[in-house]
Amino acid sequence: MKGGLPEKQALTILKDIVSAACLLYDLNITHRDIKAQNILLLNGRAKLADFGFAKELKQKDNRETGTGVGTILYMAPQLIFEEKPHYSIKCDVWSIGVVFYYVIDRLF
């Protein structure tokens, strides 16, 4: 271990992040800035924070064209490379994957 979290604790944190994202998705809201710095830890549990870029998706296919917001290192490729980026719930899933990679990198 490189000095990161124990595997069990890291998985608990990631489950908390996914649960928080699922609550947003049930409301058809995308966070649009999921990153390590927007995850707060309290007593070994994770809380998703900073909803400044959060937005309700109004289209039936859960996509919305908008301007690029968020943190580039955590952004889905379509947000970076498309002239008119399409935000969707999938973009938050990408960001959660980047957070997961970051946590795993700290473990091994």
Gaussian input, Z-matrix of N, CA and C with variables (Angstrom, degrees):
# hf/3-21g

backbone

0 1
 N
 C     1     B1
 C     2     B2     1     A1
 N     3     B3     2     A2     1     D1
 C     4     B4     3     A3     2     D2
 C     5     B5     4     A4     3     D3
 N     6     B6     5     A5     4     D4
 C     7     B7     6     A6     5     D5
 C     8     B8     7     A7     6     D6
 N     9     B9     8     A8     7     D7
 C    10    B10     9     A9     8     D8
 C    11    B11    10    A10     9     D9
 N    12    B12    11    A11    10    D10
 C    13    B13    12    A12    11    D11
 C    14    B14    13    A13    12    D12
 N    15    B15    14    A14    13    D13
 C    16    B16    15    A15    14    D14
 C    17    B17    16    A16    15    D15
 N    18    B18    17    A17    16    D16
 C    19    B19    18    A18    17    D17
 C    20    B20    19    A19    18    D18
 N    21    B21    20    A20    19    D19
 C    22    B22    21    A21    20    D20
 C    23    B23    22    A22    21    D21
 N    24    B24    23    A23    22    D22
 C    25    B25    24    A24    23    D23
 C    26    B26    25    A25    24    D24
 N    27    B27    26    A26    25    D25
 C    28    B28    27    A27    26    D26
 C    29    B29    28    A28    27    D27
 N    30    B30    29    A29    28    D28
 C    31    B31    30    A30    29    D29
 C    32    B32    31    A31    30    D30
 N    33    B33    32    A32    31    D31
 C    34    B34    33    A33    32    D32
 C    35    B35    34    A34    33    D33
 N    36    B36    35    A35    34    D34
 C    37    B37    36    A36    35    D35
 C    38    B38    37    A37    36    D36
 N    39    B39    38    A38    37    D37
 C    40    B40    39    A39    38    D38
 C    41    B41    40    A40    39    D39
 N    42    B42    41    A41    40    D40
 C    43    B43    42    A42    41    D41
 C    44    B44    43    A43    42    D42
 N    45    B45    44    A44    43    D43
 C    46    B46    45    A45    44    D44
 C    47    B47    46    A46    45    D45
 N    48    B48    47    A47    46    D46
 C    49    B49    48    A48    47    D47
 C    50    B50    49    A49    48    D48
 N    51    B51    50    A50    49    D49
 C    52    B52    51    A51    50    D50
 C    53    B53    52    A52    51    D51
 N    54    B54    53    A53    52    D52
 C    55    B55    54    A54    53    D53
 C    56    B56    55    A55    54    D54
 N    57    B57    56    A56    55    D55
 C    58    B58    57    A57    56    D56
 C    59    B59    58    A58    57    D57
 N    60    B60    59    A59    58    D58
 C    61    B61    60    A60    59    D59
 C    62    B62    61    A61    60    D60
 N    63    B63    62    A62    61    D61
 C    64    B64    63    A63    62    D62
 C    65    B65    64    A64    63    D63
 N    66    B66    65    A65    64    D64
 C    67    B67    66    A66    65    D65
 C    68    B68    67    A67    66    D66
 N    69    B69    68    A68    67    D67
 C    70    B70    69    A69    68    D68
 C    71    B71    70    A70    69    D69
 N    72    B72    71    A71    70    D70
 C    73    B73    72    A72    71    D71
 C    74    B74    73    A73    72    D72
 N    75    B75    74    A74    73    D73
 C    76    B76    75    A75    74    D74
 C    77    B77    76    A76    75    D75
 N    78    B78    77    A77    76    D76
 C    79    B79    78    A78    77    D77
 C    80    B80    79    A79    78    D78
 N    81    B81    80    A80    79    D79
 C    82    B82    81    A81    80    D80
 C    83    B83    82    A82    81    D81
 N    84    B84    83    A83    82    D82
 C    85    B85    84    A84    83    D83
 C    86    B86    85    A85    84    D84
 N    87    B87    86    A86    85    D85
 C    88    B88    87    A87    86    D86
 C    89    B89    88    A88    87    D87
 N    90    B90    89    A89    88    D88
 C    91    B91    90    A90    89    D89
 C    92    B92    91    A91    90    D90
 N    93    B93    92    A92    91    D91
 C    94    B94    93    A93    92    D92
 C    95    B95    94    A94    93    D93
 N    96    B96    95    A95    94    D94
 C    97    B97    96    A96    95    D95
 C    98    B98    97    A97    96    D96
 N    99    B99    98    A98    97    D97
 C   100   B100    99    A99    98    D98
 C   101   B101   100   A100    99    D99
 N   102   B102   101   A101   100   D100
 C   103   B103   102   A102   101   D101
 C   104   B104   103   A103   102   D102
 N   105   B105   104   A104   103   D103
 C   106   B106   105   A105   104   D104
 C   107   B107   106   A106   105   D105
 N   108   B108   107   A107   106   D106
 C   109   B109   108   A108   107   D107
 C   110   B110   109   A109   108   D108
 N   111   B111   110   A110   109   D109
 C   112   B112   111   A111   110   D110
 C   113   B113   112   A112   111   D111
 N   114   B114   113   A113   112   D112
 C   115   B115   114   A114   113   D113
 C   116   B116   115   A115   114   D114
 N   117   B117   116   A116   115   D115
 C   118   B118   117   A117   116   D116
 C   119   B119   118   A118   117   D117
 N   120   B120   119   A119   118   D118
 C   121   B121   120   A120   119   D119
 C   122   B122   121   A121   120   D120
 N   123   B123   122   A122   121   D121
 C   124   B124   123   A123   122   D122
 C   125   B125   124   A124   123   D123
 N   126   B126   125   A125   124   D124
 C   127   B127   126   A126   125   D125
 C   128   B128   127   A127   126   D126
 N   129   B129   128   A128   127   D127
 C   130   B130   129   A129   128   D128
 C   131   B131   130   A130   129   D129
 N   132   B132   131   A131   130   D130
 C   133   B133   132   A132   131   D131
 C   134   B134   133   A133   132   D132
 N   135   B135   134   A134   133   D133
 C   136   B136   135   A135   134   D134
 C   137   B137   136   A136   135   D135
 N   138   B138   137   A137   136   D136
 C   139   B139   138   A138   137   D137
 C   140   B140   139   A139   138   D138
 N   141   B141   140   A140   139   D139
 C   142   B142   141   A141   140   D140
 C   143   B143   142   A142   141   D141
 N   144   B144   143   A143   142   D142
 C   145   B145   144   A144   143   D143
 C   146   B146   145   A145   144   D144
 N   147   B147   146   A146   145   D145
 C   148   B148   147   A147   146   D146
 C   149   B149   148   A148   147   D147
 N   150   B150   149   A149   148   D148
 C   151   B151   150   A150   149   D149
 C   152   B152   151   A151   150   D150
 N   153   B153   152   A152   151   D151
 C   154   B154   153   A153   152   D152
 C   155   B155   154   A154   153   D153
 N   156   B156   155   A155   154   D154
 C   157   B157   156   A156   155   D155
 C   158   B158   157   A157   156   D156
 N   159   B159   158   A158   157   D157
 C   160   B160   159   A159   158   D158
 C   161   B161   160   A160   159   D159
 N   162   B162   161   A161   160   D160
 C   163   B163   162   A162   161   D161
 C   164   B164   163   A163   162   D162
 N   165   B165   164   A164   163   D163
 C   166   B166   165   A165   164   D164
 C   167   B167   166   A166   165   D165
 N   168   B168   167   A167   166   D166
 C   169   B169   168   A168   167   D167
 C   170   B170   169   A169   168   D168
 N   171   B171   170   A170   169   D169
 C   172   B172   171   A171   170   D170
 C   173   B173   172   A172   171   D171
 N   174   B174   173   A173   172   D172
 C   175   B175   174   A174   173   D173
 C   176   B176   175   A175   174   D174
 N   177   B177   176   A176   175   D175
 C   178   B178   177   A177   176   D176
 C   179   B179   178   A178   177   D177
 N   180   B180   179   A179   178   D178
 C   181   B181   180   A180   179   D179
 C   182   B182   181   A181   180   D180
 N   183   B183   182   A182   181   D181
 C   184   B184   183   A183   182   D182
 C   185   B185   184   A184   183   D183
 N   186   B186   185   A185   184   D184
 C   187   B187   186   A186   185   D185
 C   188   B188   187   A187   186   D186
 N   189   B189   188   A188   187   D187
 C   190   B190   189   A189   188   D188
 C   191   B191   190   A190   189   D189
 N   192   B192   191   A191   190   D190
 C   193   B193   192   A192   191   D191
 C   194   B194   193   A193   192   D192
 N   195   B195   194   A194   193   D193
 C   196   B196   195   A195   194   D194
 C   197   B197   196   A196   195   D195
 N   198   B198   197   A197   196   D196
 C   199   B199   198   A198   197   D197
 C   200   B200   199   A199   198   D198
 N   201   B201   200   A200   199   D199
 C   202   B202   201   A201   200   D200
 C   203   B203   202   A202   201   D201
 N   204   B204   203   A203   202   D202
 C   205   B205   204   A204   203   D203
 C   206   B206   205   A205   204   D204
 N   207   B207   206   A206   205   D205
 C   208   B208   207   A207   206   D206
 C   209   B209   208   A208   207   D207
 N   210   B210   209   A209   208   D208
 C   211   B211   210   A210   209   D209
 C   212   B212   211   A211   210   D210
 N   213   B213   212   A212   211   D211
 C   214   B214   213   A213   212   D212
 C   215   B215   214   A214   213   D213
 N   216   B216   215   A215   214   D214
 C   217   B217   216   A216   215   D215
 C   218   B218   217   A217   216   D216
 N   219   B219   218   A218   217   D217
 C   220   B220   219   A219   218   D218
 C   221   B221   220   A220   219   D219
 N   222   B222   221   A221   220   D220
 C   223   B223   222   A222   221   D221
 C   224   B224   223   A223   222   D222
 N   225   B225   224   A224   223   D223
 C   226   B226   225   A225   224   D224
 C   227   B227   226   A226   225   D225
 N   228   B228   227   A227   226   D226
 C   229   B229   228   A228   227   D227
 C   230   B230   229   A229   228   D228
 N   231   B231   230   A230   229   D229
 C   232   B232   231   A231   230   D230
 C   233   B233   232   A232   231   D231
 N   234   B234   233   A233   232   D232
 C   235   B235   234   A234   233   D233
 C   236   B236   235   A235   234   D234
 N   237   B237   236   A236   235   D235
 C   238   B238   237   A237   236   D236
 C   239   B239   238   A238   237   D237
 N   240   B240   239   A239   238   D238
 C   241   B241   240   A240   239   D239
 C   242   B242   241   A241   240   D240
 N   243   B243   242   A242   241   D241
 C   244   B244   243   A243   242   D242
 C   245   B245   244   A244   243   D243
 N   246   B246   245   A245   244   D244
 C   247   B247   246   A246   245   D245
 C   248   B248   247   A247   246   D246
 N   249   B249   248   A248   247   D247
 C   250   B250   249   A249   248   D248
 C   251   B251   250   A250   249   D249
 N   252   B252   251   A251   250   D250
 C   253   B253   252   A252   251   D251
 C   254   B254   253   A253   252   D252
 N   255   B255   254   A254   253   D253
 C   256   B256   255   A255   254   D254
 C   257   B257   256   A256   255   D255
 N   258   B258   257   A257   256   D256
 C   259   B259   258   A258   257   D257
 C   260   B260   259   A259   258   D258
 N   261   B261   260   A260   259   D259
 C   262   B262   261   A261   260   D260
 C   263   B263   262   A262   261   D261
 N   264   B264   263   A263   262   D262
 C   265   B265   264   A264   263   D263
 C   266   B266   265   A265   264   D264
 N   267   B267   266   A266   265   D265
 C   268   B268   267   A267   266   D266
 C   269   B269   268   A268   267   D267
 N   270   B270   269   A269   268   D268
 C   271   B271   270   A270   269   D269
 C   272   B272   271   A271   270   D270
 N   273   B273   272   A272   271   D271
 C   274   B274   273   A273   272   D272
 C   275   B275   274   A274   273   D273
 N   276   B276   275   A275   274   D274
 C   277   B277   276   A276   275   D275
 C   278   B278   277   A277   276   D276
 N   279   B279   278   A278   277   D277
 C   280   B280   279   A279   278   D278
 C   281   B281   280   A280   279   D279
 N   282   B282   281   A281   280   D280
 C   283   B283   282   A282   281   D281
 C   284   B284   283   A283   282   D282
 N   285   B285   284   A284   283   D283
 C   286   B286   285   A285   284   D284
 C   287   B287   286   A286   285   D285
 N   288   B288   287   A287   286   D286
 C   289   B289   288   A288   287   D287
 C   290   B290   289   A289   288   D288
 N   291   B291   290   A290   289   D289
 C   292   B292   291   A291   290   D290
 C   293   B293   292   A292   291   D291
 N   294   B294   293   A293   292   D292
 C   295   B295   294   A294   293   D293
 C   296   B296   295   A295   294   D294
 N   297   B297   296   A296   295   D295
 C   298   B298   297   A297   296   D296
 C   299   B299   298   A298   297   D297
 N   300   B300   299   A299   298   D298
 C   301   B301   300   A300   299   D299
 C   302   B302   301   A301   300   D300
 N   303   B303   302   A302   301   D301
 C   304   B304   303   A303   302   D302
 C   305   B305   304   A304   303   D303
 N   306   B306   305   A305   304   D304
 C   307   B307   306   A306   305   D305
 C   308   B308   307   A307   306   D306
 N   309   B309   308   A308   307   D307
 C   310   B310   309   A309   308   D308
 C   311   B311   310   A310   309   D309
 N   312   B312   311   A311   310   D310
 C   313   B313   312   A312   311   D311
 C   314   B314   313   A313   312   D312
 N   315   B315   314   A314   313   D313
 C   316   B316   315   A315   314   D314
 C   317   B317   316   A316   315   D315
 N   318   B318   317   A317   316   D316
 C   319   B319   318   A318   317   D317
 C   320   B320   319   A319   318   D318
 N   321   B321   320   A320   319   D319
 C   322   B322   321   A321   320   D320
 C   323   B323   322   A322   321   D321

   B1=1.4498
   B2=1.5175
   B3=1.3352
   B4=1.4529
   B5=1.5228
   B6=1.2831
   B7=1.4444
   B8=1.5231
   B9=1.3170
   B10=1.4571
   B11=1.5150
   B12=1.3017
   B13=1.4542
   B14=1.5232
   B15=1.3168
   B16=1.4619
   B17=1.5321
   B18=1.3224
   B19=1.4575
   B20=1.5239
   B21=1.3220
   B22=1.4651
   B23=1.5248
   B24=1.3228
   B25=1.4614
   B26=1.5346
   B27=1.3336
   B28=1.4636
   B29=1.5263
   B30=1.3242
   B31=1.4647
   B32=1.5268
   B33=1.3200
   B34=1.4662
   B35=1.5199
   B36=1.3144
   B37=1.4671
   B38=1.5271
   B39=1.3176
   B40=1.4613
   B41=1.5303
   B42=1.3269
   B43=1.4695
   B44=1.5262
   B45=1.3240
   B46=1.4653
   B47=1.5224
   B48=1.3331
   B49=1.4637
   B50=1.5320
   B51=1.3214
   B52=1.4592
   B53=1.5322
   B54=1.3108
   B55=1.4669
   B56=1.5269
   B57=1.3272
   B58=1.4689
   B59=1.5265
   B60=1.3254
   B61=1.4636
   B62=1.5234
   B63=1.3127
   B64=1.4682
   B65=1.5267
   B66=1.3222
   B67=1.4660
   B68=1.5274
   B69=1.3189
   B70=1.4635
   B71=1.5222
   B72=1.3309
   B73=1.4593
   B74=1.5286
   B75=1.3442
   B76=1.4600
   B77=1.5328
   B78=1.3265
   B79=1.4655
   B80=1.5243
   B81=1.3370
   B82=1.4630
   B83=1.5363
   B84=1.3239
   B85=1.4702
   B86=1.5173
   B87=1.3145
   B88=1.4616
   B89=1.5227
   B90=1.3135
   B91=1.4621
   B92=1.5278
   B93=1.3056
   B94=1.4608
   B95=1.5296
   B96=1.3256
   B97=1.4721
   B98=1.5243
   B99=1.3369
   B100=1.4653
   B101=1.5207
   B102=1.3120
   B103=1.4616
   B104=1.5224
   B105=1.3069
   B106=1.4691
   B107=1.5340
   B108=1.3187
   B109=1.4612
   B110=1.5245
   B111=1.3309
   B112=1.4644
   B113=1.5189
   B114=1.3139
   B115=1.4539
   B116=1.5207
   B117=1.3083
   B118=1.4557
   B119=1.5193
   B120=1.3112
   B121=1.4631
   B122=1.5183
   B123=1.3227
   B124=1.4533
   B125=1.5203
   B126=1.3197
   B127=1.4615
   B128=1.5294
   B129=1.3275
   B130=1.4542
   B131=1.5165
   B132=1.3189
   B133=1.4654
   B134=1.5261
   B135=1.3163
   B136=1.4653
   B137=1.5215
   B138=1.3067
   B139=1.4646
   B140=1.5221
   B141=1.3181
   B142=1.4555
   B143=1.5267
   B144=1.3331
   B145=1.4631
   B146=1.5232
   B147=1.3072
   B148=1.4614
   B149=1.5265
   B150=1.3049
   B151=1.4627
   B152=1.5293
   B153=1.3202
   B154=1.4609
   B155=1.5120
   B156=1.3372
   B157=1.4632
   B158=1.5273
   B159=1.3259
   B160=1.4596
   B161=1.5252
   B162=1.3390
   B163=1.4591
   B164=1.5222
   B165=1.3257
   B166=1.4567
   B167=1.5246
   B168=1.3149
   B169=1.4606
   B170=1.5173
   B171=1.3118
   B172=1.4640
   B173=1.5132
   B174=1.3226
   B175=1.4567
   B176=1.5280
   B177=1.3084
   B178=1.4662
   B179=1.5215
   B180=1.3400
   B181=1.4586
   B182=1.5321
   B183=1.3276
   B184=1.4695
   B185=1.5228
   B186=1.3345
   B187=1.4608
   B188=1.5125
   B189=1.2995
   B190=1.4490
   B191=1.5119
   B192=1.3230
   B193=1.4515
   B194=1.5156
   B195=1.3056
   B196=1.4590
   B197=1.5100
   B198=1.2877
   B199=1.4568
   B200=1.5220
   B201=1.3148
   B202=1.4533
   B203=1.5204
   B204=1.3084
   B205=1.4631
   B206=1.5255
   B207=1.3079
   B208=1.4493
   B209=1.5163
   B210=1.2950
   B211=1.4599
   B212=1.5200
   B213=1.3105
   B214=1.4695
   B215=1.5303
   B216=1.3185
   B217=1.4652
   B218=1.5283
   B219=1.3126
   B220=1.4630
   B221=1.5316
   B222=1.3333
   B223=1.4676
   B224=1.5221
   B225=1.3220
   B226=1.4610
   B227=1.5303
   B228=1.3271
   B229=1.4713
   B230=1.5254
   B231=1.3326
   B232=1.4627
   B233=1.5240
   B234=1.3003
   B235=1.4612
   B236=1.5242
   B237=1.3070
   B238=1.4601
   B239=1.5199
   B240=1.3266
   B241=1.4615
   B242=1.5288
   B243=1.3136
   B244=1.4589
   B245=1.5180
   B246=1.3194
   B247=1.4603
   B248=1.5297
   B249=1.3329
   B250=1.4561
   B251=1.5233
   B252=1.3309
   B253=1.4687
   B254=1.5296
   B255=1.3229
   B256=1.4558
   B257=1.5222
   B258=1.3177
   B259=1.4536
   B260=1.5166
   B261=1.3016
   B262=1.4542
   B263=1.5209
   B264=1.2879
   B265=1.4596
   B266=1.5334
   B267=1.3285
   B268=1.4626
   B269=1.5316
   B270=1.3185
   B271=1.4660
   B272=1.5283
   B273=1.3390
   B274=1.4626
   B275=1.5216
   B276=1.3372
   B277=1.4651
   B278=1.5266
   B279=1.3271
   B280=1.4720
   B281=1.5275
   B282=1.3368
   B283=1.4614
   B284=1.5235
   B285=1.3210
   B286=1.4651
   B287=1.5250
   B288=1.3268
   B289=1.4654
   B290=1.5190
   B291=1.3130
   B292=1.4714
   B293=1.5270
   B294=1.3312
   B295=1.4708
   B296=1.5196
   B297=1.3331
   B298=1.4642
   B299=1.5260
   B300=1.3322
   B301=1.4671
   B302=1.5227
   B303=1.3062
   B304=1.4649
   B305=1.5287
   B306=1.3321
   B307=1.4696
   B308=1.5270
   B309=1.3332
   B310=1.4640
   B311=1.5298
   B312=1.3097
   B313=1.4644
   B314=1.5239
   B315=1.3170
   B316=1.4606
   B317=1.5381
   B318=1.3361
   B319=1.4586
   B320=1.5228
   B321=1.3458
   B322=1.4654
   B323=1.5134
   A1=108.89
   A2=117.18
   A3=123.13
   A4=113.88
   A5=119.71
   A6=121.15
   A7=111.70
   A8=115.93
   A9=120.60
   A10=110.61
   A11=115.26
   A12=121.32
   A13=110.80
   A14=116.90
   A15=118.90
   A16=109.06
   A17=116.57
   A18=121.54
   A19=112.77
   A20=118.02
   A21=121.51
   A22=110.82
   A23=117.19
   A24=120.63
   A25=110.96
   A26=116.39
   A27=120.51
   A28=110.51
   A29=117.37
   A30=120.88
   A31=111.89
   A32=117.04
   A33=120.96
   A34=110.16
   A35=116.38
   A36=120.89
   A37=110.44
   A38=116.95
   A39=119.67
   A40=111.94
   A41=117.24
   A42=120.16
   A43=110.45
   A44=116.96
   A45=120.89
   A46=111.21
   A47=116.75
   A48=121.21
   A49=109.89
   A50=116.41
   A51=120.48
   A52=110.18
   A53=117.93
   A54=121.19
   A55=111.05
   A56=115.95
   A57=119.85
   A58=111.07
   A59=116.08
   A60=120.27
   A61=110.39
   A62=118.21
   A63=121.70
   A64=111.56
   A65=116.47
   A66=119.21
   A67=110.41
   A68=116.66
   A69=120.13
   A70=110.83
   A71=116.53
   A72=121.49
   A73=111.33
   A74=115.93
   A75=119.58
   A76=111.09
   A77=116.03
   A78=121.95
   A79=111.84
   A80=116.18
   A81=123.24
   A82=111.78
   A83=114.95
   A84=122.02
   A85=108.51
   A86=115.68
   A87=121.14
   A88=108.48
   A89=117.25
   A90=123.03
   A91=111.27
   A92=117.35
   A93=127.19
   A94=115.28
   A95=118.74
   A96=119.93
   A97=110.83
   A98=116.47
   A99=119.30
   A100=107.82
   A101=115.55
   A102=122.92
   A103=107.94
   A104=115.97
   A105=120.94
   A106=111.71
   A107=116.95
   A108=121.29
   A109=112.88
   A110=117.93
   A111=121.78
   A112=112.45
   A113=116.12
   A114=121.66
   A115=107.59
   A116=115.63
   A117=121.69
   A118=109.26
   A119=116.33
   A120=121.48
   A121=109.90
   A122=115.85
   A123=122.26
   A124=108.14
   A125=116.33
   A126=121.69
   A127=112.22
   A128=116.65
   A129=121.78
   A130=114.76
   A131=117.97
   A132=122.36
   A133=108.96
   A134=115.69
   A135=121.34
   A136=111.01
   A137=114.71
   A138=122.05
   A139=107.49
   A140=116.74
   A141=122.13
   A142=107.73
   A143=116.72
   A144=121.42
   A145=111.10
   A146=115.99
   A147=126.31
   A148=111.61
   A149=115.01
   A150=121.57
   A151=111.47
   A152=116.80
   A153=121.48
   A154=114.24
   A155=118.22
   A156=122.14
   A157=112.41
   A158=117.84
   A159=121.19
   A160=110.03
   A161=115.37
   A162=119.55
   A163=110.25
   A164=114.48
   A165=119.43
   A166=108.43
   A167=115.79
   A168=121.24
   A169=108.01
   A170=115.88
   A171=120.08
   A172=113.94
   A173=117.56
   A174=119.75
   A175=110.27
   A176=115.77
   A177=120.94
   A178=112.52
   A179=117.13
   A180=119.09
   A181=111.73
   A182=116.63
   A183=122.53
   A184=113.11
   A185=115.39
   A186=119.99
   A187=107.73
   A188=115.07
   A189=119.16
   A190=108.89
   A191=115.70
   A192=120.24
   A193=107.60
   A194=115.94
   A195=119.37
   A196=111.11
   A197=114.95
   A198=119.88
   A199=108.82
   A200=116.41
   A201=120.70
   A202=111.97
   A203=116.62
   A204=121.56
   A205=107.76
   A206=115.89
   A207=120.77
   A208=110.48
   A209=115.87
   A210=122.73
   A211=108.01
   A212=116.23
   A213=121.97
   A214=113.38
   A215=118.67
   A216=120.37
   A217=112.80
   A218=117.46
   A219=122.20
   A220=112.40
   A221=117.72
   A222=122.13
   A223=112.47
   A224=115.46
   A225=121.68
   A226=108.94
   A227=117.41
   A228=120.68
   A229=114.38
   A230=117.68
   A231=118.04
   A232=112.30
   A233=117.77
   A234=120.31
   A235=111.24
   A236=116.48
   A237=121.12
   A238=111.18
   A239=117.31
   A240=120.71
   A241=115.47
   A242=119.13
   A243=119.71
   A244=110.98
   A245=115.75
   A246=120.78
   A247=110.67
   A248=115.69
   A249=121.49
   A250=107.03
   A251=117.16
   A252=119.12
   A253=111.74
   A254=114.97
   A255=122.14
   A256=108.35
   A257=115.75
   A258=119.95
   A259=108.85
   A260=115.28
   A261=120.71
   A262=107.47
   A263=114.08
   A264=120.31
   A265=109.77
   A266=116.23
   A267=120.85
   A268=111.79
   A269=117.43
   A270=120.34
   A271=110.99
   A272=116.56
   A273=119.96
   A274=111.10
   A275=116.56
   A276=119.96
   A277=109.90
   A278=116.91
   A279=120.94
   A280=109.54
   A281=116.16
   A282=120.65
   A283=111.88
   A284=116.69
   A285=120.24
   A286=109.68
   A287=116.96
   A288=120.77
   A289=111.90
   A290=117.03
   A291=120.62
   A292=109.87
   A293=116.78
   A294=120.34
   A295=109.29
   A296=117.47
   A297=121.99
   A298=110.40
   A299=116.73
   A300=121.01
   A301=110.33
   A302=116.81
   A303=122.36
   A304=110.55
   A305=116.13
   A306=120.61
   A307=110.02
   A308=117.90
   A309=121.43
   A310=110.32
   A311=116.92
   A312=120.53
   A313=110.93
   A314=116.67
   A315=120.57
   A316=111.59
   A317=116.18
   A318=119.50
   A319=112.47
   A320=116.31
   A321=119.20
   A322=112.11
   D1=134.08
   D2=-178.18
   D3=-79.66
   D4=0.07
   D5=-174.27
   D6=109.53
   D7=11.31
   D8=177.66
   D9=-86.17
   D10=-163.27
   D11=-179.66
   D12=-79.59
   D13=152.48
   D14=171.35
   D15=-60.64
   D16=149.58
   D17=-175.41
   D18=-55.17
   D19=-44.14
   D20=-178.47
   D21=-62.01
   D22=-41.66
   D23=179.59
   D24=-68.37
   D25=-39.72
   D26=178.30
   D27=-61.87
   D28=-42.35
   D29=178.94
   D30=-65.69
   D31=-36.97
   D32=176.68
   D33=-62.73
   D34=-42.69
   D35=179.04
   D36=-63.72
   D37=-44.71
   D38=179.45
   D39=-64.95
   D40=-37.25
   D41=175.58
   D42=-62.65
   D43=-39.35
   D44=178.12
   D45=-63.13
   D46=-41.04
   D47=179.52
   D48=-64.21
   D49=-45.73
   D50=-179.94
   D51=-63.84
   D52=-40.49
   D53=178.54
   D54=-61.73
   D55=-43.08
   D56=178.32
   D57=-63.33
   D58=-42.61
   D59=178.70
   D60=-63.96
   D61=-39.40
   D62=178.84
   D63=-62.62
   D64=-37.95
   D65=176.68
   D66=-61.88
   D67=-41.40
   D68=177.31
   D69=-64.25
   D70=-44.23
   D71=-177.00
   D72=-62.73
   D73=-35.84
   D74=177.15
   D75=-60.78
   D76=-26.97
   D77=177.78
   D78=-94.95
   D79=5.63
   D80=-178.89
   D81=61.51
   D82=40.28
   D83=179.83
   D84=-116.24
   D85=138.06
   D86=173.38
   D87=-110.04
   D88=138.21
   D89=-176.96
   D90=-73.40
   D91=-44.95
   D92=176.45
   D93=69.85
   D94=7.48
   D95=175.80
   D96=-154.89
   D97=43.95
   D98=176.44
   D99=-73.97
   D100=123.00
   D101=179.30
   D102=-157.67
   D103=165.92
   D104=-177.12
   D105=-55.83
   D106=-38.50
   D107=-177.71
   D108=-69.31
   D109=-16.38
   D110=179.21
   D111=-102.14
   D112=20.03
   D113=176.09
   D114=-117.48
   D115=119.60
   D116=-179.16
   D117=-101.03
   D118=139.76
   D119=179.02
   D120=-110.20
   D121=131.83
   D122=177.71
   D123=-141.62
   D124=116.09
   D125=-179.96
   D126=53.81
   D127=42.17
   D128=176.87
   D129=77.90
   D130=4.90
   D131=179.01
   D132=-112.73
   D133=149.45
   D134=-177.89
   D135=-104.25
   D136=141.82
   D137=176.14
   D138=-126.72
   D139=134.50
   D140=177.40
   D141=-81.92
   D142=132.57
   D143=-175.39
   D144=-128.93
   D145=177.65
   D146=176.04
   D147=58.86
   D148=84.64
   D149=-178.83
   D150=-98.61
   D151=24.58
   D152=-177.90
   D153=-62.11
   D154=-30.02
   D155=179.06
   D156=-102.27
   D157=-0.57
   D158=-178.23
   D159=-60.91
   D160=145.61
   D161=-176.58
   D162=-151.62
   D163=140.51
   D164=174.26
   D165=-77.30
   D166=133.07
   D167=177.39
   D168=-91.95
   D169=122.11
   D170=-173.18
   D171=-97.60
   D172=-18.47
   D173=-178.93
   D174=-76.09
   D175=149.99
   D176=-177.90
   D177=-63.34
   D178=-29.84
   D179=-178.01
   D180=-89.68
   D181=14.02
   D182=177.45
   D183=57.75
   D184=37.64
   D185=175.79
   D186=-129.98
   D187=149.37
   D188=176.30
   D189=-148.52
   D190=132.22
   D191=176.94
   D192=-78.80
   D193=137.95
   D194=178.74
   D195=-160.08
   D196=-177.12
   D197=176.53
   D198=-82.92
   D199=155.61
   D200=-178.30
   D201=-71.17
   D202=115.68
   D203=174.71
   D204=-128.84
   D205=161.04
   D206=179.87
   D207=115.73
   D208=-165.28
   D209=-178.75
   D210=-110.46
   D211=120.49
   D212=-168.75
   D213=-56.61
   D214=-36.00
   D215=-178.94
   D216=-65.98
   D217=-18.93
   D218=-178.11
   D219=-109.18
   D220=-1.88
   D221=-174.76
   D222=-76.65
   D223=144.20
   D224=173.14
   D225=-66.90
   D226=148.10
   D227=-176.94
   D228=-54.21
   D229=-38.61
   D230=-178.26
   D231=-65.24
   D232=-22.94
   D233=177.28
   D234=-77.03
   D235=-28.48
   D236=-178.08
   D237=-85.41
   D238=-42.51
   D239=-168.91
   D240=-98.26
   D241=-17.45
   D242=-179.03
   D243=-85.62
   D244=141.61
   D245=178.25
   D246=-62.28
   D247=-42.30
   D248=176.22
   D249=-117.23
   D250=91.97
   D251=-174.96
   D252=-64.47
   D253=145.00
   D254=177.71
   D255=-109.59
   D256=110.60
   D257=175.96
   D258=-80.40
   D259=141.57
   D260=174.36
   D261=-153.44
   D262=173.83
   D263=176.51
   D264=-59.26
   D265=-31.81
   D266=179.87
   D267=-60.96
   D268=-28.86
   D269=178.74
   D270=-66.24
   D271=-38.27
   D272=176.14
   D273=-67.98
   D274=-36.24
   D275=177.53
   D276=-62.08
   D277=-41.48
   D278=176.27
   D279=-57.20
   D280=-48.50
   D281=-177.85
   D282=-61.75
   D283=-38.45
   D284=176.28
   D285=-63.13
   D286=-38.22
   D287=176.70
   D288=-62.46
   D289=-38.93
   D290=177.52
   D291=-65.82
   D292=-41.66
   D293=176.57
   D294=-61.38
   D295=-43.47
   D296=178.53
   D297=-58.39
   D298=-46.34
   D299=178.40
   D300=-59.71
   D301=-42.54
   D302=179.21
   D303=-60.02
   D304=-44.36
   D305=179.99
   D306=-66.45
   D307=-44.62
   D308=179.97
   D309=-63.31
   D310=-40.18
   D311=178.79
   D312=-60.44
   D313=-34.03
   D314=178.42
   D315=-74.35
   D316=-23.29
   D317=-178.15
   D318=-79.42
   D319=-39.48
   D320=-170.16
   D321=-116.39

